[in-house]
Amino acid sequence: MPAVTSVKEVLVDREPGEGLGRGRFRFTDGYSVFDWGTMPDPIPRKGASLCAMGADNFERLERAGVPTHYRGVVADGAVVDLDDATEPPEEMAIDLVRVPDLPYDGGDGTGEGGDRDGGYDYDAYHAAGGESYLVPLEVVFRNVVPVGSSLRGRADPADVGLDGEEWPDGPVDLDEPVVEFSTKFEEQDRYLSRSEADRIAGRASLEELERVAHRVNDLVTDRAAEVGFDHQDGKIECLSHRGEVRVADVAGTFDENRFSYGGQQVSKEVIRQYYKRAHPEWVEAVGDAKAAARDRGVADWRTLCDRDPPALPDDVVDLASDLYAAGANAYTGRAWFDAPPIDAVVDAVREFAGDG
């Protein structure tokens, strides 16, 4: 059985050990918002769009000398470069490392001191991972601090190079990107101090993780600017193999990163904002369940949520599908999909968001 996430399946061709394994991502049309997991509706063409964008970025990273776990896309049963694929790819070939279970014992949720962080036993994770493992962190980089960003509550303006004691009312463009670390496998992600992140990273160097994140951010930001996008923020995951840090999962897609085009959000944020406008009661129930889980030391907050997410209307599904497809066409510079031009789709998104 393949492992399944909310957006892709992980198929194992050769199990990892002390050496690297081999596997594939099979991208699905599922999506997730607010950490819910798979939402009710598939979005047609989404999976192939993410695969194409992710492969495009991986190949750019490899050319720039940034090590990754990417091996190519799968076309007609063979692993090839993206340029050699004749149809939108839906599978990506990757190297695999160990992803141990992360034991949870309830804990006190503080994440400070001791051998455990927030009830999670990272010592056990690293003991099982050895010298070849997926680093249990998300490395977040920010070029813009939008209104409502959680960073505004965790840092003062001076911490990110801004003048003044108060955050500006509108979005803030940063002169230098900010890199932060959050948990990867905990049921509720939490941002970490550098000392916590260093401990959770295990053998992987925190400085190297930060350096790689800056290189990924620079590459995606430059490519986005070339084709008219503004790259606002994103994240990467990394593996550690015998001391070397490599970019893992996927990078620079509409799910991992936040982009705008002509001032309009064009990433998964469009769907998040739809749920906030159209179904605030569900968004509020999700927040209440997460808070209750923290208070009670419960790992899976979804068991405490008293509402299921409503399905998307057909017109929203169609618009999201066009957005993913047109975005992938524009970003990669290749017409993978029969989709309207990105300008036309963004105009439709802007009208939709204004109507909301």
C-alpha positions as CSV (number, residue, x, y, z in Angstrom):
1,M,0.0,0.0,0.0
2,P,1.3,3.5,-0.8
3,A,1.5,6.1,1.9
4,V,-1.1,8.8,1.3
5,T,-1.1,12.5,2.2
6,S,-3.9,14.9,1.5
7,V,-2.5,15.8,-1.9
8,K,-0.2,13.0,-3.0
9,E,0.5,9.3,-2.6
10,V,4.0,8.0,-1.8
11,L,4.8,4.8,-3.7
12,V,7.9,2.9,-2.5
13,D,9.9,1.0,-5.1
14,R,12.9,0.2,-2.8
15,E,12.7,0.7,0.9
16,P,15.3,3.1,2.4
17,G,17.9,1.8,4.9
18,E,21.3,3.2,5.7
19,G,21.3,3.9,2.0
20,L,18.7,5.8,0.0
21,G,15.6,4.1,-1.2
22,R,13.7,4.8,-4.4
23,G,10.0,5.9,-4.8
24,R,7.5,8.1,-6.5
25,F,5.1,10.8,-5.6
26,R,1.7,10.4,-7.3
27,F,0.0,13.7,-7.3
28,T,-3.7,13.7,-6.7
29,D,-6.4,16.4,-7.2
30,G,-7.1,16.5,-3.5
31,Y,-6.4,19.6,-1.3
32,S,-6.2,20.6,2.3
33,V,-6.8,23.9,4.1
34,F,-6.4,24.8,7.8
35,D,-4.6,21.4,8.3
36,W,-7.8,19.5,7.9
37,G,-6.5,16.9,5.6
38,T,-8.3,15.8,2.4
39,M,-11.3,18.2,1.7
40,P,-14.5,17.0,0.1
41,D,-13.9,18.1,-3.5
42,P,-11.1,17.2,-5.9
43,I,-9.8,20.1,-8.1
44,P,-9.3,18.8,-11.6
45,R,-5.7,19.3,-13.0
46,K,-4.4,20.4,-9.6
47,G,-2.2,17.3,-9.1
48,A,-0.5,17.6,-12.5
49,S,-0.1,21.3,-12.1
50,L,1.8,20.9,-8.8
51,C,3.9,18.1,-10.3
52,A,4.9,20.3,-13.2
53,M,5.7,23.3,-11.1
54,G,7.6,21.2,-8.5
55,A,9.6,19.4,-11.2
56,D,10.5,22.7,-12.8
57,N,11.8,24.1,-9.6
58,F,13.7,20.9,-8.7
59,E,15.5,21.0,-12.0
60,R,16.3,24.7,-11.6
61,L,17.7,23.9,-8.1
62,E,19.8,21.0,-9.4
63,R,21.3,23.3,-12.1
64,A,22.1,25.8,-9.4
65,G,24.0,23.1,-7.4
66,V,21.4,22.7,-4.6
67,P,21.0,19.0,-3.8
68,T,17.5,17.5,-3.8
69,H,15.8,14.2,-3.7
70,Y,14.4,14.7,-7.2
71,R,15.2,12.1,-9.9
72,G,12.8,13.2,-12.7
73,V,9.1,12.8,-13.7
74,V,7.6,9.6,-14.8
75,A,6.4,9.4,-18.4
76,D,5.3,6.2,-20.1
77,G,6.9,4.2,-17.3
78,A,10.3,5.9,-17.6
79,V,12.0,8.5,-15.5
80,V,12.8,11.6,-17.7
81,D,13.6,15.2,-17.4
82,L,10.6,17.5,-17.4
83,D,11.5,18.8,-20.9
84,D,11.2,15.3,-22.3
85,A,7.6,14.7,-21.0
86,T,5.0,15.1,-23.7
87,E,2.0,15.2,-21.3
88,P,1.4,17.0,-18.0
89,P,3.2,14.7,-15.5
90,E,1.4,13.2,-12.5
91,E,4.2,11.2,-11.0
92,M,7.7,12.3,-9.8
93,A,10.6,10.0,-9.1
94,I,12.4,10.6,-5.8
95,D,15.1,9.3,-3.5
96,L,13.7,8.1,-0.1
97,V,15.0,8.2,3.4
98,R,13.5,6.9,6.7
99,V,10.4,8.6,8.1
100,P,10.1,7.1,11.6
101,D,7.0,7.3,13.8
102,L,7.0,10.2,16.2
103,P,5.8,8.9,19.5
104,Y,3.4,11.0,21.5
105,D,2.7,10.6,25.2
106,G,0.4,13.6,25.9
107,G,3.1,15.7,27.6
108,D,2.4,19.1,28.9
109,G,2.6,20.8,25.5
110,T,5.2,23.3,26.6
111,G,8.0,22.1,24.4
112,E,10.6,23.6,26.7
113,G,13.5,21.6,28.2
114,G,13.7,17.9,29.0
115,D,13.9,15.1,26.5
116,R,10.5,15.7,24.9
117,D,8.9,18.6,23.1
118,G,5.2,19.2,23.6
119,G,4.7,15.5,24.4
120,Y,6.5,14.3,21.3
121,D,9.6,12.0,21.6
122,Y,12.1,13.3,19.1
123,D,14.9,11.2,20.7
124,A,13.0,8.1,19.6
125,Y,12.5,9.6,16.1
126,H,16.2,10.2,15.6
127,A,17.2,6.9,17.1
128,A,15.1,5.1,14.5
129,G,16.2,7.5,11.7
130,G,19.9,6.9,12.1
131,E,22.0,8.8,9.5
132,S,19.3,8.9,6.7
133,Y,16.0,10.5,7.7
134,L,13.5,13.2,6.9
135,V,14.2,16.2,9.1
136,P,11.0,16.7,11.2
137,L,10.9,20.5,10.5
138,E,9.3,22.8,8.1
139,V,11.6,25.7,7.1
140,V,9.5,28.8,6.4
141,F,10.8,31.8,4.5
142,R,9.0,35.1,4.2
143,N,9.5,38.0,1.8
144,V,6.3,39.8,2.7
145,V,4.5,40.0,6.1
146,P,0.7,40.3,5.2
147,V,-2.0,41.7,7.5
148,G,-3.0,38.9,9.8
149,S,0.3,37.0,9.6
150,S,1.2,35.1,12.8
151,L,4.7,36.6,12.6
152,R,3.3,39.9,13.8
153,G,2.4,38.3,17.1
154,R,5.7,36.5,17.5
155,A,8.1,39.3,16.6
156,D,8.6,43.0,16.9
157,P,9.1,45.1,13.8
158,A,12.7,45.6,14.7
159,D,13.3,41.9,14.7
160,V,12.7,41.9,10.9
161,G,14.6,45.1,10.1
162,L,11.7,47.5,10.3
163,D,11.7,50.9,11.9
164,G,9.1,51.8,14.6
165,E,7.6,50.0,17.5
166,E,4.3,49.1,15.8
167,W,3.6,47.0,12.8
168,P,2.2,49.0,9.8
169,D,-1.4,48.5,8.9
170,G,-0.8,47.1,5.5
171,P,1.4,44.3,4.1
172,V,5.1,44.8,4.6
173,D,7.8,44.0,2.0
174,L,10.9,42.9,3.8
175,D,14.4,44.0,2.7
176,E,15.8,40.7,3.8
177,P,13.8,37.4,3.9
178,V,13.0,36.0,7.4
179,V,13.5,32.3,8.0
180,E,11.6,30.4,10.7
181,F,11.3,26.8,11.8
182,S,8.1,25.0,12.6
183,T,7.2,21.4,13.5
184,K,6.4,18.9,10.7
185,F,4.8,15.9,12.1
186,E,2.9,17.2,15.2
187,E,-0.9,17.3,14.8
188,Q,-0.8,21.1,15.3
189,D,2.2,22.9,13.8
190,R,4.0,25.3,16.2
191,Y,6.8,27.7,15.6
192,L,10.1,27.0,17.4
193,S,12.9,28.9,19.0
194,R,16.3,28.3,17.3
195,S,17.4,26.1,20.2
196,E,14.2,24.0,20.0
197,A,14.6,23.7,16.2
198,D,18.3,22.7,16.5
199,R,17.3,19.9,18.9
200,I,14.5,18.7,16.7
201,A,16.6,18.8,13.6
202,G,18.9,16.0,15.0
203,R,22.1,15.5,13.0
204,A,21.1,18.1,10.4
205,S,22.8,21.5,10.7
206,L,20.3,24.3,11.4
207,E,22.6,26.7,9.7
208,E,22.7,24.5,6.6
209,L,18.9,24.2,6.6
210,E,18.6,28.0,6.8
211,R,21.2,28.4,4.0
212,V,19.3,26.0,1.7
213,A,16.0,27.7,2.5
214,H,17.5,31.1,1.4
215,R,18.8,29.5,-1.9
216,V,15.4,28.0,-2.6
217,N,13.6,31.3,-1.8
218,D,16.0,33.3,-4.0
219,L,15.5,30.9,-7.0
220,V,11.7,30.8,-6.7
221,T,11.5,34.6,-6.2
222,D,13.6,35.2,-9.3
223,R,11.7,32.8,-11.5
224,A,8.4,34.2,-10.3
225,A,9.5,37.8,-11.1
226,E,10.5,36.6,-14.6
227,V,6.9,35.6,-15.4
228,G,5.0,38.3,-13.6
229,F,4.4,36.7,-10.2
230,D,5.3,38.1,-6.8
231,H,6.6,35.4,-4.5
232,Q,5.6,36.3,-0.9
233,D,6.4,33.3,1.3
234,G,6.9,29.6,1.3
235,K,8.4,26.6,3.0
236,I,10.6,23.6,2.3
237,E,11.2,20.2,3.9
238,C,14.6,18.6,3.8
239,L,16.2,15.2,4.3
240,S,19.5,14.5,6.0
241,H,21.6,11.7,4.4
242,R,25.0,11.0,6.0
243,G,25.3,14.6,7.0
244,E,24.2,16.2,3.7
245,V,21.0,18.3,3.6
246,R,18.9,17.9,0.5
247,V,15.6,19.6,-0.4
248,A,12.7,17.0,-0.2
249,D,9.0,16.9,-0.7
250,V,8.2,19.6,-3.4
251,A,9.1,23.3,-3.5
252,G,7.7,26.4,-5.1
253,T,4.2,25.4,-5.9
254,F,0.8,27.0,-5.3
255,D,0.4,24.8,-2.2
256,E,3.8,25.2,-0.6
257,N,4.2,28.9,-1.4
258,R,2.1,32.1,-1.6
259,F,2.2,34.0,-4.8
260,S,0.3,37.1,-6.1
261,Y,-0.2,38.3,-9.7
262,G,-1.1,41.9,-10.3
263,G,-1.7,42.3,-6.6
264,Q,-4.2,39.4,-6.5
265,Q,-3.5,36.2,-4.5
266,V,-3.2,33.2,-6.9
267,S,-2.1,30.4,-4.5
268,K,-4.1,28.1,-2.3
269,E,-4.8,31.2,-0.3
270,V,-7.7,31.9,-2.6
271,I,-9.5,28.8,-1.3
272,R,-8.6,29.6,2.3
273,Q,-10.1,33.0,2.0
274,Y,-13.2,31.6,0.4
275,Y,-13.8,29.4,3.4
276,K,-13.2,32.3,5.7
277,R,-15.8,34.4,3.9
278,A,-18.4,31.8,3.0
279,H,-18.1,29.4,6.0
280,P,-16.7,31.3,9.0
281,E,-18.5,28.9,11.4
282,W,-16.4,26.0,10.1
283,V,-13.2,28.0,10.3
284,E,-14.1,29.0,13.9
285,A,-14.9,25.4,14.8
286,V,-11.5,24.3,13.5
287,G,-9.8,27.0,15.7
288,D,-11.8,25.9,18.7
289,A,-10.9,22.3,18.2
290,K,-7.2,23.1,18.0
291,A,-7.4,25.1,21.2
292,A,-9.2,22.4,23.0
293,A,-6.7,19.7,21.9
294,R,-3.8,21.8,23.2
295,D,-5.6,22.3,26.5
296,R,-6.4,18.6,26.9
297,G,-3.1,17.2,25.5
298,V,-5.0,15.4,22.6
299,A,-2.9,14.7,19.5
300,D,-5.6,14.7,16.9
301,W,-7.6,17.9,17.2
302,R,-10.1,16.7,14.4
303,T,-11.7,14.4,16.9
304,L,-12.8,17.4,18.8
305,C,-14.2,19.4,15.9
306,D,-18.0,19.4,15.7
307,R,-18.3,20.5,12.1
308,D,-17.2,19.0,8.8
309,P,-16.0,21.2,6.0
310,P,-18.7,22.1,3.4
311,A,-18.1,21.2,-0.2
312,L,-17.0,23.9,-2.7
313,P,-19.6,25.1,-5.3
314,D,-19.0,23.9,-8.8
315,D,-18.0,27.4,-10.0
316,V,-15.3,27.7,-7.3
317,V,-13.9,24.3,-8.2
318,D,-13.8,25.3,-11.9
319,L,-12.1,28.6,-11.0
320,A,-9.5,26.9,-8.8
321,S,-8.8,24.4,-11.5
322,D,-8.2,27.1,-14.1
323,L,-6.0,28.9,-11.5
324,Y,-3.7,25.9,-10.9
325,A,-3.5,25.0,-14.6
326,A,-2.9,28.6,-15.9
327,G,-0.4,29.2,-13.1
328,A,1.6,26.1,-14.0
329,N,1.6,27.1,-17.7
330,A,2.9,30.6,-16.9
331,Y,5.4,29.6,-14.3
332,T,7.0,26.8,-16.3
333,G,6.8,28.6,-19.6
334,R,5.1,25.7,-21.3
335,A,1.4,25.2,-22.3
336,W,0.8,21.9,-20.4
337,F,-2.9,22.6,-20.0
338,D,-5.7,23.9,-22.1
339,A,-6.4,26.8,-19.8
340,P,-7.2,30.6,-20.2
341,P,-4.2,33.0,-20.0
342,I,-3.1,33.7,-16.5
343,D,-4.2,37.4,-16.8
344,A,-7.8,36.3,-17.6
345,V,-7.9,33.8,-14.7
346,V,-6.6,36.4,-12.3
347,D,-9.2,38.8,-13.4
348,A,-11.9,36.2,-12.7
349,V,-10.3,35.5,-9.3
350,R,-10.3,39.2,-8.5
351,E,-14.0,39.5,-9.4
352,F,-14.8,36.4,-7.4
353,A,-12.9,37.6,-4.3
354,G,-14.6,41.0,-4.6
355,D,-18.0,39.5,-4.8
356,G,-17.3,37.5,-1.6
